[in-house]
Amino acid sequence: MYEPFLQRLSDKYRLIAPDPSGFGPSSAPDPVQFHYTFEHLADVIKGFVRQLNRRRYVLFIQDYGGPVGMRLAQAMPEPIAGLVMQNAVAHEEGLGPLWETRRAFWRDRAAHESALRANFFSPEATRLRHVGKSPHPEYYDPDLWTDELAFLARPVQYESQTELFYDYQSNVASYPTWQSWLREHTPRTLVV
């Protein structure tokens, strides 16, 4: 998903783009042994960032990386020189009609789990995550979403992604805290 973006910026910036556990080509531990929550993903990324030992960096957060990044920013605010936020929601208004299926899932997991999975794992939904409403879909390599579909077909993906969707409600509950953090720390921010 990030390859075209990274290619365009790599001549000017040092870019590090980790795939959290269960995403991209990273390992996808069994959900019985690895807790697929945003808090746990953030803990893993915090450990990664500590290993890098960067004194200052700009944090780019997008989609699921938003909740992970906001947790990282709250836990380790000192090295953050700025934020770039793309499709990273931190307010109720950012959750549109697509989220009605997800909210129903939070209210009654058993009754709505199959609808949620159909919504997320379909080829149409996967393509939409890459192309969105771009007026130039021809700029996007179809291998990007077909590769994602292949990753999503891995055995643990249905369970791990379903767990993350269920845990997403913890992010919504954290929105006021994140908004307060942004007001207090006022990092230089680019919202895309």
N, C-alpha and C positions, 0 to 999 in steps of 0.2 A: 504494500500500500504506500509506503514512504519512498520507494526507490526513485520515482521521478523527482520528488521534492529534494531528496538527498543529493542527487546528481546535480541539481541546479545550484546548490549552496556549498558543495564540498570544496570548491576552489577558494572560498573565502573564510570558511569556518571549520573548526574541528567538530565533527558531529558524531555523537554516540547514541545509537538507537537500540536499546535492549528490548527484546521480546519477553514479556512476563511469562511465568510458568503457564503452560497450556495455550500459548499464543504463538503464531508463526512457527518457525522450526525449533523453538525451545522445547524442552521436555514437557510432557503432559502427565504429571503424576496421577495416579488413581485417586479419585476424590475421597476414597475411604482413608487414605494416608496423607492427603494434602488438603487443607481446608481452603476451598475456593471462596474466599471472601475478599472484599476490597482492602480490608485492614491487613490481611495476610499478604496479599500481593504487594501492598505498600511496604510492609516489613522487609520483604525480599528485595525490593528496589532500594530501600534505605541501605541495606547491607551492600548492595552493588555500588551505590553512590559513595559510601564510606571507603570501599576498596579503591575507587578511582582517586580519592583524596584530592578533589578539585577544590581550590579555594573560592572560586567564583564561576558561576555558569548561568546561562539562560535556560530555563526549563520550558520545554515545548510540551503542552498537554492537549490531547485530542481524544474525544469519545471516552472509552473506558480509562484511558490514561488521565482524564480529568480528575476523577475521584482518587486515583492513586497519587497523582501529582499534588493535589491539594493536601492530602495526608502527609506527603513528603515535605511540602512547603511548611506546614504547621510544625512538624517535628524537627526540621532542620532549616530554619529560615535564613540563617546567616550567609550561606554561600550563594543565595539566589540573587543574581543581578537583575533579573527580569523574567517575565512570563510571556509566552506566546500561547494563546488559547484559541484552539480551533474546534468548534463543535464540542466544547466541553461545558456542560451545563452545571450551573451553580444556583439556579433559581427555578421556582415552580413554573414560571411562564415558558421556560425552555423545553418543557415536556409537552409535546403536542398530542394530537389525536392518536398517533401510533402507540402512545403509552397507556391508552385505556385497557388494552389487552394485558399489559404488564401490571397495571394497578389491580385489575381483577385477579390476576395470578397471586399478588401479594395478599389479597383479602381471603382467597380460597384456593390454595395451591393445587389441591387434588382435582378440583373441578376445572381448572384453567390451564393445567400444565401442557396438555396436548396442543391447545391453540397457541400457546406461547412458542412451543418448539416449531410448529408449522410456520409461524410468523418469522422466526429467526433463521432457521436452517434452510429456507427455500433458496433456489438459485436467484429468484427475483430480488429477494431481500439482500442477498450477498452482493449482487451487482450494484444495487442502490447504495450500499455502504461505500462503494468506491467512486461511483459516478455522480451520485446525488442528483441534483437538478441542473447539472452543468449544461450550458448551451453548446458545449463542444465535447460530447462523449467520445468522439474519435481520438481525442488526445490521450485517452486511457487505454492501457494495454489490457486486453481481456484476460490475459494470463494471470493478472493480479487477482481477479475475483474467482477464476477457476482454480487457481492455487489455494485460495482461502477455502473454497468448497472442499477441496481435497483434504486440507487440514481439519476442517469441521467434520469430515467423515471418519476421523480417527475414533477408535472405540470409546475413549473417555470424554469426548467432546460434548455429547448430549448431556451427560451428568454434570460435568464441570461448568459448562455454560449455563445450564439451568440453575445451578447453585448460585452463580454470579448474578443472574437475573433476579433471583429471589433476594439475594443480599443487597441488590441495588437500592432497596428501600432505606438501607442505612445511609446511603449517600444523600437521599432526599432529606432525611432527618438531620443531616449535617450541613445542609445549605446555609442556615443562619450562622453557624459557626464559621464557615468558610467566608461568607460575606463580611463578617466582623473582622476576620483575619486580614482580608484584602483591604478593608478600610483602615485598619490599624497599621499595617506594614507598607501599604501603598507601593508595591513593587512596580517598576516600569513595566507596562503591559501592552501587548498588541493583541487585540481581539479580532480574529478572522472568521 
